[in-house]
Amino acid sequence: MKIAISTGGGDAPGLNAVIRAVVLASIRRGWECWGIRDGFNGLLDPQQCTGEPVMRLDATSVYGIGALGGTILGSTNRADPLHYPVRQADGSVGEIDRTEELARLLRENGFDAVVSVGGDGSMAIAAALHDKGVRVVGVPKTIDNDLDHTFATFGFDTAVGFATECIDRLHSTGYSQHRVMVVEVMGRYAGWIALHAGMAGGAHAILIPEIPYELAAVAAAIRARDAAGHHHSLVVVAEGAEPVRGERTVLAGAETGRLERLGGVGARVEHELAGLTGKECRSVVLGHLLRGGSPSAFDRVVASRFGAAAVRALALGQGGVMVALGDGAIGTVPLSEVAGHTKTVPLDSDTLATARELGICLGDQA
Ligand code: F6P
């Protein structure tokens, strides 16, 4: 059997551990493994690739990569085969679906199956390839933890661990300076990273997209801390967190321009909390730091289990599925059930209940 591996979308710590596991588990079965560069661009747009567009992967190529961040295959979210960007005659950029062509190129290159590692976008591509007769197994990846049907995606644990370390550091500087420290973390429209890192790091307020926030509530919590003799506060904000309707009116005229230059929601919260509390506030955007670096031990193990499970699924004749972590064990879910389904923090989750019980302000109660 000749299989191709592709890593798509944003990178996440653990991608290399998946590649390593797929290659080693394939070699044990006597299969041949190849990596496609930059998502599927190695096949769709080889001249755009920085290295060999399609490369043979053997035990030597994956030696020692399990501990490395990023992906040796490269990845991109600018070349989604379902929405491939094309320049139109008038100079504007449109998009076309190139999955039919991709399925043909995979066949022409003699690939019997594909392991597609990625987030919801990659699972949608995998589902489209499956519909076009390609045997494909998906492997869930994202630091955001927003893929449905799996308890874990690799990358999340590493991101939460690093964010927690940063929050720990921000506590000591905030404490010394009697400041409000605001930390913005990634997560798209889901609050998993903010909630977990905020709780682990002992944040005093956590703002997530699932709960529209009122900064008046956060300011009241900060004032209450001050009154109790605690003159620093730490606020974690998910990048997708939104104020309740109308709250943004605090930002008038010229200030809006300044905030746009400063950045996103973290800068806005910093500015508004300074106005509401009269305290010195500072914000930090952790951004892509959360995606970089070496995967945690947990992510290395999950990624390895996912990679080996993908090969096992192919050996069992499966296709059109994503490997997923179920109740303690790895199983498979049909791609048709995964594509387009994302997972946000349930409002009735015990983690949210715990946050409230710990006295963490979630921005919804003044
Ligand atoms: O999906 C992972 C993620 O890290 C999100 O949390 C974030 O919004 C996004 O990628 C940023 O991606 P990029 O900067 O690569 O476009």
Boltz pocket constraint, residues with backbone or C-beta under 6 A from the ligand:
constraints:
  - pocket:
      binder: B
      contacts: [[A, 10], [A, 11], [A, 77], [A, 119], [A, 142], [A, 143], [A, 144], [A, 186], [A, 187], [A, 188], [A, 239], [A, 291]]
      max_distance: 6.0
